[in-house]
């Protein structure tokens, strides 16, 4: 860690140097790419200017060629009138914008002129000598302080020899008027490299002076520094405020007019674009470098904190290991206690059912003894009827015996179902059948207590979620408790009702004294019966509460508005999608 801290300045310096190197490379690359675009646009401008100049001169060239064979001029070699010929030349010169148009014979003697201006050295001029050879002559010159461009076209006689020459002199200033000050800096040089035509008048008659310099007409020398980059030639000079100091040099030959075109294109936009690209790269690299530095610093701080944290974690781990061992022991103890509690609850539920069976044992004995005595009596009667040869009466007695046997079987079946332990999951249960079974099981207890029962079993099955045995135990407990509560009442009435809806509600309403403490009615060992009386331990409603909750339902106990108590059991209706 200390090594990293001591080497940080060196690494930062190395990174900054790499960023500068990268930015320089990006600047050069971007500069070259931008120069390619500047060169393409500049070459297009130069070609446009050259085409414009050549096109403008083309009409004077054609004028010279066409006028050389004008009939009026040919007559000058015989009996022609000079005044008429000069009028024709003047009219044609005015129409074409020609400065001077003249016609001379092969010796150089001027036969007619549009302006009367006759050059003294016409016979020795390059364009005239070229025309005498049968070709179109072209030359540059200065006449009376004017820059001129001269075309000379030959006129062939009947023998095929040149008999005359038409000379058309063009004022270069007139050509420059249309494009002076436009485009980038453009100029055209003669065979000696002297600038003869340009859109920057301050550069007129400049020419190369050797050693990378340009010489002005006043013999002043101006240095030109050359730079070459990516195949481009860049001039650095200080000629004029209207000529870029740093310019891309382009040239193109113009053999048609025996000149060479040149252009100086400002490279400032290219440098600015390259600088912008390099600045963006530098900004991005510095931003990423800053992020990397901050990330590294954060990692270093995290590493230091991690060392401290690991020490603390190690200490806490030892403490947690000890605590974890203690918790595992406690969890095992709790799991064993929960298992014992579940076993105790199961046994308590079964004990509650057996206790209820014990309380109902006297009534059950009576219910079974009464059919047995009736069976014995009907059997004796049947034998007597058979001895008397009255089989129809004996058949009636046997039918009564069958009915009594069915009644005893139903009572025994209900007792067996109530007494067995049910461990099956929640299933579909017919609520009306379970209620009817509970009513039949408690019939003796209700007769002993003289309870008037109001109950009507539904005609169609009413399916709810629950268990046959456990739900029957809940209903038996509620009916038995109602009968016990109404023992001291003058009016003993129990109403059982069913209400369907989002939940299926089963209500048990009695006419007893009501509930003293409704909030404690479902607490274990809570009872209003005499202590030690043997009538119960106060676990029936507590067990019933747990059984109903296991079905996903609820049980509530409250005092009725007109007196007595009402217990409501809310059960969830059975849905086919739940079964799926």
RODO-2510 file (C-alpha; in nm, 4 decimals, decimal comma):
residues 580
     n   res          X          Y          Z
     1     x     0,0000     0,0000     0,0000
     2     x     0,2830     0,2408     0,0792
     3     x     0,4482     0,1522    -0,2538
     4     x     0,1277     0,2537    -0,4321
     5     x     0,1139     0,5849    -0,2452
     6     x     0,4765     0,6684    -0,3318
     7     x     0,4351     0,5748    -0,7010
     8     x     0,1106     0,7662    -0,7497
     9     x     0,2728     1,0921    -0,8826
    10     x     0,4829     0,8949    -1,1312
    11     x     0,1808     0,7018    -1,2551
    12     x    -0,0241     1,0212    -1,2868
    13     x     0,2585     1,1884    -1,4791
    14     x     0,2924     0,8868    -1,7072
    15     x    -0,0820     0,8872    -1,7711
    16     x    -0,0837     1,2586    -1,8529
    17     x     0,2076     1,2093    -2,0927
    18     x     0,0188     0,9262    -2,2624
    19     x    -0,2899     1,1487    -2,2888
    20     x    -0,0822     1,4275    -2,4458
    21     x     0,0737     1,1832    -2,6913
    22     x    -0,2653     1,0439    -2,7818
    23     x    -0,4128     1,3909    -2,8244
    24     x    -0,1210     1,4886    -3,0494
    25     x    -0,1798     1,1813    -3,2636
    26     x    -0,5524     1,2565    -3,2800
    27     x    -0,4760     1,6169    -3,3735
    28     x    -0,2446     1,5117    -3,6577
    29     x    -0,4865     1,2507    -3,7835
    30     x    -0,7831     1,4865    -3,7624
    31     x    -0,5789     1,7660    -3,9235
    32     x    -0,4853     1,5436    -4,2188
    33     x    -0,8444     1,4272    -4,2604
    34     x    -0,9711     1,7836    -4,2467
    35     x    -0,7012     1,8909    -4,4959
    36     x    -0,8298     1,6276    -4,7371
    37     x    -1,1730     1,7865    -4,7216
    38     x    -1,0303     2,1389    -4,7467
    39     x    -0,8219     2,0314    -5,0453
    40     x    -1,1271     1,8796    -5,2156
    41     x    -1,3291     2,1986    -5,1701
    42     x    -1,0323     2,4176    -5,2658
    43     x    -0,9589     2,2168    -5,5796
    44     x    -1,3230     2,2503    -5,6756
    45     x    -1,3020     2,6289    -5,6275
    46     x    -0,9781     2,6479    -5,8261
    47     x    -1,1208     2,4457    -6,1130
    48     x    -1,4325     2,6634    -6,1060
    49     x    -1,2204     2,9792    -6,1313
    50     x    -1,0048     2,8294    -6,4061
    51     x    -1,3089     2,7162    -6,6018
    52     x    -1,4600     3,0597    -6,5657
    53     x    -1,1430     3,2267    -6,6963
    54     x    -1,1052     2,9843    -6,9867
    55     x    -1,4739     3,0173    -7,0720
    56     x    -1,4509     3,3968    -7,0701
    57     x    -1,1442     3,3872    -7,2986
    58     x    -1,3043     3,1289    -7,5236
    59     x    -1,5430     3,3791    -7,6756
    60     x    -1,2544     3,6112    -7,7707
    61     x    -1,0697     3,3190    -7,9244
    62     x    -1,3745     3,2277    -8,1274
    63     x    -1,4192     3,5944    -8,2199
    64     x    -1,0665     3,6079    -8,3607
    65     x    -1,1089     3,2853    -8,5582
    66     x    -1,4423     3,3876    -8,7086
    67     x    -1,3531     3,7488    -8,7893
    68     x    -1,0268     3,6488    -8,9619
    69     x    -1,2237     3,5283    -9,2660
    70     x    -1,4725     3,8135    -9,2774
    71     x    -1,5282     3,9145    -9,6433
    72     x    -1,4811     4,2817    -9,5672
    73     x    -1,1359     4,2135    -9,4254
    74     x    -1,0340     3,9933    -9,7188
    75     x    -1,1133     4,2792    -9,9572
    76     x    -0,8471     4,4871    -9,7863
    77     x    -0,5842     4,2873    -9,9763
    78     x    -0,7272     4,4157   -10,3096
    79     x    -0,9695     4,7060   -10,3423
    80     x    -1,1333     4,7055    -9,9982
    81     x    -1,2310     5,0186    -9,8089
    82     x    -1,0358     5,0583    -9,4809
    83     x    -1,3003     5,2750    -9,3221
    84     x    -1,5663     5,0131    -9,3803
    85     x    -1,3437     4,7401    -9,2432
    86     x    -1,2636     4,9445    -8,9329
    87     x    -1,6343     5,0062    -8,8780
    88     x    -1,6976     4,6340    -8,8979
    89     x    -1,4170     4,5643    -8,6493
    90     x    -1,5413     4,8346    -8,4121
    91     x    -1,8961     4,6988    -8,4165
    92     x    -1,7775     4,3464    -8,3548
    93     x    -1,5400     4,4575    -8,0743
    94     x    -1,8160     4,6503    -7,9007
    95     x    -2,0475     4,3516    -7,9119
    96     x    -1,7893     4,1105    -7,7715
    97     x    -1,6213     4,3455    -7,5239
    98     x    -1,2870     4,3221    -7,7028
    99     x    -1,0423     4,5997    -7,6137
   100     x    -0,8890     4,6237    -7,9622
   101     x    -0,9415     4,4299    -8,2855
   102     x    -0,7048     4,4821    -8,5840
   103     x    -0,6253     4,3139    -8,9125
   104     x    -0,2735     4,3034    -9,0566
   105     x    -0,1067     4,1476    -9,3564
   106     x     0,1683     3,8897    -9,3375
   107     x     0,4382     4,1617    -9,3074
   108     x     0,2776     4,3050    -8,9956
   109     x     0,1329     4,6123    -9,1647
   110     x    -0,2003     4,7008    -9,0027
   111     x    -0,4725     4,7228    -9,2673
   112     x    -0,7627     4,8051    -9,0289
   113     x    -0,8084     4,8688    -8,6539
   114     x    -1,1152     4,9170    -8,4365
   115     x    -0,9480     5,1854    -8,2264
   116     x    -0,6712     5,3187    -8,4497
   117     x    -0,4209     5,1965    -8,1917
   118     x    -0,1435     5,0126    -8,3743
   119     x     0,1200     4,8266    -8,1699
   120     x     0,4669     4,9238    -8,2930
   121     x     0,6088     4,5727    -8,2466
   122     x     0,3199     4,3761    -8,3859
   123     x     0,5291     4,1907    -8,6405
   124     x     0,7614     4,0642    -8,3680
   125     x     0,4971     3,9717    -8,1080
   126     x     0,4759     3,5988    -8,0190
   127     x     0,1079     3,5656    -8,0985
   128     x     0,1509     3,7243    -8,4464
   129     x     0,4449     3,5026    -8,5314
   130     x     0,2448     3,2003    -8,4177
   131     x    -0,0437     3,2993    -8,6435
   132     x     0,1884     3,3343    -8,9431
   133     x     0,2715     2,9660    -8,8885
   134     x    -0,0950     2,8831    -8,9420
   135     x    -0,1899     2,8293    -8,5764
   136     x    -0,3811     3,0311    -8,3206
   137     x    -0,1455     3,2602    -8,1367
   138     x    -0,1849     3,3500    -7,7696
   139     x     0,0232     3,5872    -7,5560
   140     x     0,0106     3,8091    -7,2511
   141     x     0,1281     4,1648    -7,2352
   142     x     0,0963     4,5157    -7,0931
   143     x    -0,0126     4,8001    -7,3194
   144     x    -0,0427     5,1546    -7,1935
   145     x    -0,0409     5,0226    -6,8346
   146     x    -0,3166     4,7724    -6,9081
   147     x    -0,2808     4,3981    -6,8763
   148     x    -0,3909     4,2416    -7,2004
   149     x    -0,4540     3,8980    -7,3399
   150     x    -0,4041     3,8756    -7,7210
   151     x    -0,5362     3,6187    -7,9674
   152     x    -0,4073     3,6047    -8,3252
   153     x    -0,5968     3,4007    -8,5899
   154     x    -0,4569     3,3420    -8,9418
   155     x    -0,6468     3,4072    -9,2669
   156     x    -0,5388     3,1711    -9,5427
   157     x    -0,5344     3,2802    -9,9036
   158     x    -0,6292     3,0813   -10,2108
   159     x    -0,2811     2,9289   -10,2268
   160     x    -0,3102     2,8005    -9,8662
   161     x    -0,0578     3,0495    -9,7282
   162     x    -0,1294     3,2981    -9,4549
   163     x    -0,2197     3,6275    -9,6190
   164     x    -0,3456     3,8103    -9,3085
   165     x    -0,3820     3,7938    -8,9330
   166     x    -0,6695     3,9117    -8,7117
   167     x    -0,5564     4,0194    -8,3635
   168     x    -0,8074     4,0475    -8,0751
   169     x    -0,6780     4,2195    -7,7612
   170     x    -0,8680     4,1554    -7,4331
   171     x    -0,8564     4,3740    -7,1208
   172     x    -0,7764     4,1387    -6,8298
   173     x    -0,9301     4,3810    -6,5789
   174     x    -1,2679     4,3273    -6,7410
   175     x    -1,2264     3,9533    -6,6871
   176     x    -1,1451     3,9973    -6,3191
   177     x    -1,4439     4,2150    -6,2425
   178     x    -1,6833     3,9193    -6,2185
   179     x    -1,4867     3,7202    -5,9613
   180     x    -1,2598     3,9648    -5,7809
   181     x    -1,2834     3,9211    -5,4018
   182     x    -1,4839     3,5973    -5,4371
   183     x    -1,3731     3,2418    -5,3683
   184     x    -1,0486     3,1763    -5,1826
   185     x    -0,7260     3,3404    -5,2966
   186     x    -0,6842     3,2379    -5,6631
   187     x    -0,4225     3,3546    -5,9139
   188     x    -0,2907     3,2621    -6,2588
   189     x     0,0764     3,2893    -6,3553
   190     x     0,2505     3,3169    -6,6886
   191     x     0,5407     3,1072    -6,8140
   192     x     0,7849     3,2952    -6,5849
   193     x     0,5702     3,2284    -6,2756
   194     x     0,4589     3,5930    -6,2490
   195     x     0,1091     3,6449    -6,1176
   196     x    -0,0808     3,8012    -6,4062
   197     x    -0,4485     3,7406    -6,3137
   198     x    -0,5872     3,7163    -5,9576
   199     x    -0,8831     3,8004    -5,7387
   200     x    -0,6458     3,9679    -5,4895
   201     x    -0,5116     4,2777    -5,6621
   202     x    -0,2268     4,3192    -5,4115
   203     x    -0,0630     4,0044    -5,5511
   204     x    -0,0364     4,1277    -5,9118
   205     x     0,3035     4,0800    -6,0802
   206     x     0,4494     3,8890    -5,7837
   207     x     0,6846     3,6129    -5,8910
   208     x     0,9066     3,3491    -5,7302
   209     x     1,2412     3,4896    -5,6192
   210     x     1,4071     3,1604    -5,5285
   211     x     1,4990     3,0252    -5,1827
   212     x     1,1295     2,9865    -5,0972
   213     x     1,0484     3,3592    -5,1309
   214     x     0,8177     3,5751    -5,3439
   215     x     0,9261     3,9090    -5,4984
   216     x     0,6813     4,1990    -5,5218
   217     x     0,6931     4,4596    -5,8014
   218     x     0,8736     4,6986    -5,5647
   219     x     1,1479     4,4319    -5,5338
   220     x     1,0447     4,3572    -5,1746
   221     x     1,0998     3,9936    -5,0778
   222     x     0,8531     3,7932    -4,8724
   223     x     0,9577     3,4641    -4,7229
   224     x     0,7402     3,1545    -4,7634
   225     x     0,7792     2,8663    -4,5192
   226     x     0,6689     2,5320    -4,6542
   227     x     0,5184     2,2470    -4,4581
   228     x     0,4246     1,9070    -4,5955
   229     x     0,1658     1,6950    -4,4152
   230     x    -0,0251     1,3977    -4,5490
   231     x     0,0689     1,4762    -4,9099
   232     x    -0,0403     1,8392    -4,8770
   233     x     0,1752     2,1512    -4,9170
   234     x     0,1075     2,4284    -4,6687
   235     x     0,2458     2,7828    -4,7114
   236     x     0,3163     3,0074    -4,4157
   237     x     0,3505     3,3727    -4,5263
   238     x     0,2574     3,7269    -4,4333
   239     x     0,1731     3,8863    -4,7666
   240     x    -0,1583     4,0580    -4,7117
   241     x    -0,4400     4,0738    -4,4572
   242     x    -0,6665     3,9248    -4,7277
   243     x    -0,4422     3,6265    -4,7894
   244     x    -0,4464     3,3543    -4,5202
   245     x    -0,1166     3,3372    -4,3311
   246     x    -0,1401     2,9573    -4,3149
   247     x    -0,2799     2,8259    -4,6415
   248     x    -0,3022     2,5032    -4,8383
   249     x    -0,1370     2,5483    -5,1791
   250     x    -0,3093     2,3983    -5,4831
   251     x    -0,2217     2,4333    -5,8528
   252     x    -0,3539     2,3235    -6,1889
   253     x    -0,2059     2,3695    -6,5395
   254     x    -0,4024     2,5565    -6,8105
   255     x    -0,2291     2,4690    -7,1400
   256     x    -0,5138     2,6164    -7,3442
   257     x    -0,4188     2,9695    -7,2381
   258     x    -0,0546     2,8865    -7,1541
   259     x    -0,0955     2,9683    -6,7845
   260     x    -0,0972     2,7891    -6,4505
   261     x    -0,3638     2,8360    -6,1859
   262     x    -0,2902     2,8487    -5,8146
   263     x    -0,5009     2,8749    -5,4997
   264     x    -0,4235     2,9438    -5,1332
   265     x    -0,6935     2,7856    -4,9096
   266     x    -0,7193     2,8885    -4,5473
   267     x    -0,6516     2,5886    -4,3206
   268     x    -0,7725     2,7571    -4,0027
   269     x    -1,1065     2,5623    -4,0033
   270     x    -0,9114     2,2369    -4,0436
   271     x    -0,6845     2,3245    -3,7526
   272     x    -0,9823     2,4289    -3,5454
   273     x    -1,1611     2,0988    -3,6181
   274     x    -0,8490     1,8978    -3,5381
   275     x    -0,8010     2,0948    -3,2161
   276     x    -1,1639     2,0296    -3,1234
   277     x    -1,1231     1,6559    -3,1816
   278     x    -0,8027     1,6498    -2,9792
   279     x    -0,9716     1,8498    -2,7008
   280     x    -1,2586     1,6015    -2,6927
   281     x    -1,0133     1,3114    -2,6682
   282     x    -0,8224     1,4883    -2,3897
   283     x    -1,1470     1,5616    -2,2041
   284     x    -1,2645     1,2032    -2,2353
   285     x    -0,9261     1,0634    -2,1304
   286     x    -0,9030     1,3018    -1,8341
   287     x    -1,2590     1,2157    -1,7338
   288     x    -1,1892     0,8438    -1,7549
   289     x    -0,8588     0,8952    -1,5792
   290     x    -1,0324     1,0851    -1,3020
   291     x    -1,2871     0,8069    -1,2690
   292     x    -1,0070     0,5509    -1,2648
   293     x    -0,8177     0,7518    -1,0052
   294     x    -1,1253     0,7935    -0,7880
   295     x    -1,2069     0,4246    -0,8277
   296     x    -0,8519     0,3298    -0,7343
   297     x    -0,8577     0,5624    -0,4364
   298     x    -1,1892     0,4197    -0,3302
   299     x    -1,0577     0,0656    -0,3667
   300     x    -0,7547     0,1602    -0,1601
   301     x    -0,9790     0,3085     0,1073
   302     x    -1,2014     0,0026     0,0888
   303     x    -0,8983    -0,2240     0,1198
   304     x    -0,7888    -0,0434     0,4355
   305     x    -1,1413    -0,0560     0,5698
   306     x    -1,1663    -0,4207     0,4699
   307     x    -0,8651    -0,5102     0,6812
   308     x    -1,0237    -0,3466     0,9837
   309     x    -1,3565    -0,5026     0,8976
   310     x    -1,2071    -0,8490     0,8622
   311     x    -1,0594    -0,8200     1,2078
   312     x    -1,3958    -0,7161     1,3457
   313     x    -1,5714    -0,9887     1,1504
   314     x    -1,3327    -1,2475     1,2830
   315     x    -1,4094    -1,1356     1,6372
   316     x    -1,7797    -1,1251     1,5720
   317     x    -1,7646    -1,4635     1,3991
   318     x    -1,6225    -1,6215     1,7074
   319     x    -1,8945    -1,4632     1,9166
   320     x    -2,1626    -1,5583     1,6646
   321     x    -2,0352    -1,9151     1,6491
   322     x    -2,0844    -1,9467     2,0206
   323     x    -2,4248    -1,7791     1,9958
   324     x    -2,5174    -2,0007     1,7015
   325     x    -2,4371    -2,3128     1,8986
   326     x    -2,6577    -2,1906     2,1796
   327     x    -2,9367    -2,1064     1,9325
   328     x    -2,9152    -2,4498     1,7741
   329     x    -2,9557    -2,6088     2,1137
   330     x    -3,2511    -2,3801     2,1832
   331     x    -3,4044    -2,4596     1,8400
   332     x    -3,3778    -2,8306     1,9076
   333     x    -3,5390    -2,7820     2,2453
   334     x    -3,8178    -2,5734     2,0876
   335     x    -3,8742    -2,8301     1,8119
   336     x    -3,8975    -3,1055     2,0734
   337     x    -4,1374    -2,8893     2,2744
   338     x    -4,3495    -2,8180     1,9640
   339     x    -4,3612    -3,1884     1,8792
   340     x    -4,4649    -3,2658     2,2363
   341     x    -4,7239    -2,9859     2,2191
   342     x    -4,8700    -3,1196     1,8940
   343     x    -4,8859    -3,4674     2,0439
   344     x    -5,0505    -3,3253     2,3563
   345     x    -5,3019    -3,1307     2,1433
   346     x    -5,3877    -3,4460     1,9496
   347     x    -5,4313    -3,6414     2,2687
   348     x    -5,6283    -3,3559     2,4221
   349     x    -5,8681    -3,3494     2,1258
   350     x    -5,9185    -3,7247     2,1532
   351     x    -5,9594    -3,6948     2,5292
   352     x    -6,2227    -3,4279     2,4762
   353     x    -6,4160    -3,6570     2,2446
   354     x    -6,3887    -3,9471     2,4872
   355     x    -6,4993    -3,7154     2,7678
   356     x    -6,8008    -3,6165     2,5631
   357     x    -6,8715    -3,9833     2,4972
   358     x    -6,8481    -4,0475     2,8684
   359     x    -7,0997    -3,7746     2,9404
   360     x    -7,3279    -3,9169     2,6735
   361     x    -7,2790    -4,2794     2,7876
   362     x    -7,5968    -4,2925     2,9996
   363     x    -7,8080    -4,1523     2,7187
   364     x    -7,6403    -4,3813     2,4690
   365     x    -7,7077    -4,6835     2,6908
   366     x    -8,0718    -4,5772     2,7100
   367     x    -8,0850    -4,5269     2,3331
   368     x    -7,9444    -4,8750     2,2758
   369     x    -8,1378    -5,0485     2,5560
   370     x    -8,4740    -4,9180     2,4419
   371     x    -8,4466    -5,0704     2,0887
   372     x    -8,3140    -5,3935     2,2394
   373     x    -8,6191    -5,4256     2,4698
   374     x    -8,8466    -5,3458     2,1746
   375     x    -8,6722    -5,6074     1,9596
   376     x    -8,7189    -5,8682     2,2316
   377     x    -9,0888    -5,7796     2,2659
   378     x    -9,1515    -5,7838     1,8885
   379     x    -8,9682    -6,1190     1,8633
   380     x    -9,1893    -6,2784     2,1286
   381     x    -9,4970    -6,1340     1,9579
   382     x    -9,3825    -6,2704     1,6260
   383     x    -9,3461    -6,6220     1,7679
   384     x    -9,6925    -6,6001     1,9227
   385     x    -9,8452    -6,4811     1,5931
   386     x    -9,6817    -6,7696     1,4094
   387     x    -9,8235    -7,0182     1,6620
   388     x   -10,1667    -6,8716     1,6021
   389     x   -10,1239    -6,9027     1,2267
   390     x   -10,1204    -6,5246     1,1774
   391     x    -9,8148    -6,4732     0,9547
   392     x    -9,9141    -6,1199     0,8508
   393     x    -9,8870    -6,0017     1,2135
   394     x    -9,5601    -6,1887     1,2522
   395     x    -9,4288    -6,0058     0,9399
   396     x    -9,5211    -5,6716     1,0922
   397     x    -9,3303    -5,7632     1,4081
   398     x    -9,0250    -5,8625     1,2043
   399     x    -9,0425    -5,5281     1,0166
   400     x    -9,0426    -5,3401     1,3479
   401     x    -8,7406    -5,5481     1,4560
   402     x    -8,5579    -5,4411     1,1343
   403     x    -8,6347    -5,0720     1,1986
   404     x    -8,5026    -5,0980     1,5546
   405     x    -8,1866    -5,2699     1,4318
   406     x    -8,1265    -4,9889     1,1762
   407     x    -8,1709    -4,7289     1,4477
   408     x    -7,9143    -4,9049     1,6668
   409     x    -7,6719    -4,9318     1,3705
   410     x    -7,7044    -4,5592     1,3005
   411     x    -7,6339    -4,4722     1,6652
   412     x    -7,3295    -4,7009     1,6734
   413     x    -7,1998    -4,5639     1,3388
   414     x    -7,2192    -4,2067     1,4678
   415     x    -7,0387    -4,3049     1,7852
   416     x    -6,7609    -4,4824     1,5945
   417     x    -6,7129    -4,1854     1,3604
   418     x    -6,7081    -3,9417     1,6521
   419     x    -6,4584    -4,1485     1,8506
   420     x    -6,1992    -4,2153     1,5782
   421     x    -5,8883    -3,9995     1,5259
   422     x    -5,8885    -3,8080     1,1980
   423     x    -5,5523    -3,7141     1,0461
   424     x    -5,6736    -3,6640     0,6879
   425     x    -5,6159    -3,3225     0,5279
   426     x    -5,8918    -3,0707     0,4655
   427     x    -6,1409    -3,2162     0,2180
   428     x    -6,4885    -3,1534     0,0827
   429     x    -6,7520    -3,2020     0,3551
   430     x    -7,1327    -3,1991     0,3325
   431     x    -7,2221    -2,9475     0,6034
   432     x    -7,5851    -3,0661     0,6362
   433     x    -7,4849    -3,4304     0,6883
   434     x    -7,2252    -3,3423     0,9562
   435     x    -7,4773    -3,1231     1,1406
   436     x    -7,7418    -3,3955     1,1235
   437     x    -7,4965    -3,6473     1,2696
   438     x    -7,4127    -3,4098     1,5574
   439     x    -7,7842    -3,3558     1,6224
   440     x    -7,8417    -3,7311     1,6411
   441     x    -7,5425    -3,7843     1,8742
   442     x    -7,6719    -3,5227     2,1161
   443     x    -8,0349    -3,6266     2,1003
   444     x    -8,0307    -3,8008     2,4425
   445     x    -7,8558    -3,5035     2,6076
   446     x    -8,1150    -3,2644     2,4641
   447     x    -8,4051    -3,4851     2,5777
   448     x    -8,2584    -3,5006     2,9287
   449     x    -8,2321    -3,1199     2,9374
   450     x    -8,5734    -3,0775     2,7685
   451     x    -8,4225    -2,8602     2,4934
   452     x    -8,6486    -2,7612     2,2073
   453     x    -8,4374    -2,7827     1,8864
   454     x    -8,5142    -2,5707     1,5812
   455     x    -8,3212    -2,7198     1,2900
   456     x    -8,3910    -2,7968     0,9266
   457     x    -8,1377    -2,9967     0,7261
   458     x    -8,0745    -2,8509     0,3764
   459     x    -8,2266    -3,0531     0,0951
   460     x    -7,9181    -3,0244    -0,1340
   461     x    -7,5614    -3,0975    -0,0225
   462     x    -7,3782    -2,7862     0,1019
   463     x    -7,0032    -2,8405     0,0514
   464     x    -6,7442    -2,6685     0,2743
   465     x    -6,3747    -2,7126     0,3528
   466     x    -6,3167    -2,9249     0,6652
   467     x    -6,3029    -3,2760     0,8094
   468     x    -6,6033    -3,4941     0,8959
   469     x    -6,4860    -3,6029     1,2422
   470     x    -6,3261    -3,2776     1,3552
   471     x    -6,6129    -3,0605     1,2311
   472     x    -6,8638    -3,2989     1,3944
   473     x    -6,6744    -3,2678     1,7251
   474     x    -6,7056    -2,8862     1,7056
   475     x    -7,0824    -2,9043     1,6485
   476     x    -7,1299    -3,1653     1,9274
   477     x    -6,9365    -2,9410     2,1699
   478     x    -7,1472    -2,6357     2,0786
   479     x    -7,4819    -2,8257     2,1123
   480     x    -7,3758    -2,9889     2,4401
   481     x    -7,2541    -2,6568     2,5838
   482     x    -7,5845    -2,4923     2,4863
   483     x    -7,7808    -2,7710     2,6599
   484     x    -7,5624    -2,7350     2,9732
   485     x    -7,6038    -2,3551     2,9729
   486     x    -7,9869    -2,3751     2,9563
   487     x    -8,0331    -2,6219     3,2493
   488     x    -8,1448    -2,3478     3,4870
   489     x    -8,3587    -2,1592     3,2335
   490     x    -8,7354    -2,1744     3,2191
   491     x    -8,7312    -2,1556     2,8397
   492     x    -8,4929    -2,3939     2,6690
   493     x    -8,4676    -2,3362     2,2933
   494     x    -8,1747    -2,3961     2,0568
   495     x    -8,1848    -2,2619     1,7009
   496     x    -7,9372    -2,3882     1,4387
   497     x    -7,9206    -2,1905     1,1136
   498     x    -7,7079    -2,1807     0,7963
   499     x    -7,6332    -1,8651     0,5938
   500     x    -7,4456    -1,8916     0,2598
   501     x    -7,2319    -1,6231     0,0996
   502     x    -6,8618    -1,5461     0,0668
   503     x    -6,8323    -1,7658     0,3792
   504     x    -7,0773    -2,0275     0,4967
   505     x    -7,2023    -1,9313     0,8459
   506     x    -7,3457    -2,1836     1,0965
   507     x    -7,5151    -2,0203     1,3975
   508     x    -7,6089    -2,1792     1,7320
   509     x    -7,8423    -1,9555     1,9322
   510     x    -7,9699    -2,0631     2,2745
   511     x    -8,2060    -1,9071     2,5263
   512     x    -7,9723    -1,9460     2,8228
   513     x    -7,8240    -1,6774     3,0507
   514     x    -7,5601    -1,5700     2,7955
   515     x    -7,1804    -1,5387     2,8273
   516     x    -7,0285    -1,3677     3,1303
   517     x    -6,6899    -1,2892     2,9716
   518     x    -6,7079    -1,3115     2,5891
   519     x    -6,3409    -1,2173     2,5518
   520     x    -6,2288    -1,5231     2,7512
   521     x    -6,4756    -1,7772     2,6222
   522     x    -6,2145    -1,9571     2,4048
   523     x    -5,9313    -1,9487     2,6608
   524     x    -5,8116    -2,2936     2,7769
   525     x    -5,9505    -2,4089     3,1142
   526     x    -6,2010    -2,1227     3,1230
   527     x    -6,5399    -2,2574     3,2470
   528     x    -6,8463    -2,1329     3,4312
   529     x    -6,9282    -2,4758     3,5700
   530     x    -6,8655    -2,5701     3,9310
   531     x    -6,5045    -2,6569     4,0088
   532     x    -6,4646    -3,0285     4,0728
   533     x    -6,8149    -3,1024     3,9531
   534     x    -6,6924    -3,3397     3,6864
   535     x    -6,8857    -3,1561     3,4158
   536     x    -6,5792    -3,0349     3,2237
   537     x    -6,2379    -2,8707     3,2407
   538     x    -6,3044    -2,5699     3,0115
   539     x    -6,1203    -2,7153     2,7110
   540     x    -6,4132    -2,7871     2,4769
   541     x    -6,4411    -2,4390     2,3207
   542     x    -6,0628    -2,3982     2,3125
   543     x    -6,0322    -2,7253     2,1199
   544     x    -6,3190    -2,6246     1,8907
   545     x    -6,1485    -2,2885     1,8213
   546     x    -5,8284    -2,4643     1,7095
   547     x    -6,0161    -2,7173     1,4948
   548     x    -6,2099    -2,4470     1,3060
   549     x    -5,8916    -2,2493     1,2435
   550     x    -5,7273    -2,5604     1,0981
   551     x    -6,0004    -2,5549     0,8305
   552     x    -5,9249    -2,1900     0,7461
   553     x    -6,2383    -2,0704     0,9269
   554     x    -6,3270    -1,8791     1,2424
   555     x    -6,5579    -1,9227     1,5424
   556     x    -6,7086    -1,6364     1,7413
   557     x    -6,9118    -1,6245     2,0612
   558     x    -7,1304    -1,3325     2,1742
   559     x    -7,4452    -1,2477     2,3663
   560     x    -7,7626    -1,2280     2,1573
   561     x    -7,9670    -0,9074     2,1486
   562     x    -8,2812    -1,0743     2,2912
   563     x    -8,0951    -1,2748     2,5538
   564     x    -7,8958    -1,5945     2,5438
   565     x    -7,5753    -1,6679     2,3598
   566     x    -7,4982    -1,7094     1,9890
   567     x    -7,1971    -1,8931     1,8474
   568     x    -7,1093    -1,8446     1,4800
   569     x    -6,8849    -2,0831     1,2867
   570     x    -6,7577    -1,9323     0,9551
   571     x    -6,6345    -2,1903     0,7043
   572     x    -6,4890    -2,1500     0,3542
   573     x    -6,7083    -2,2878     0,0741
   574     x    -6,5517    -2,5665    -0,1295
   575     x    -6,4323    -2,4532    -0,4745
   576     x    -6,3417    -2,6943    -0,7522
   577     x    -6,0286    -2,4978    -0,8479
   578     x    -5,8991    -2,5393    -0,4937
   579     x    -5,9339    -2,9151    -0,5281
   580     x    -5,7385    -2,9036    -0,8574
***
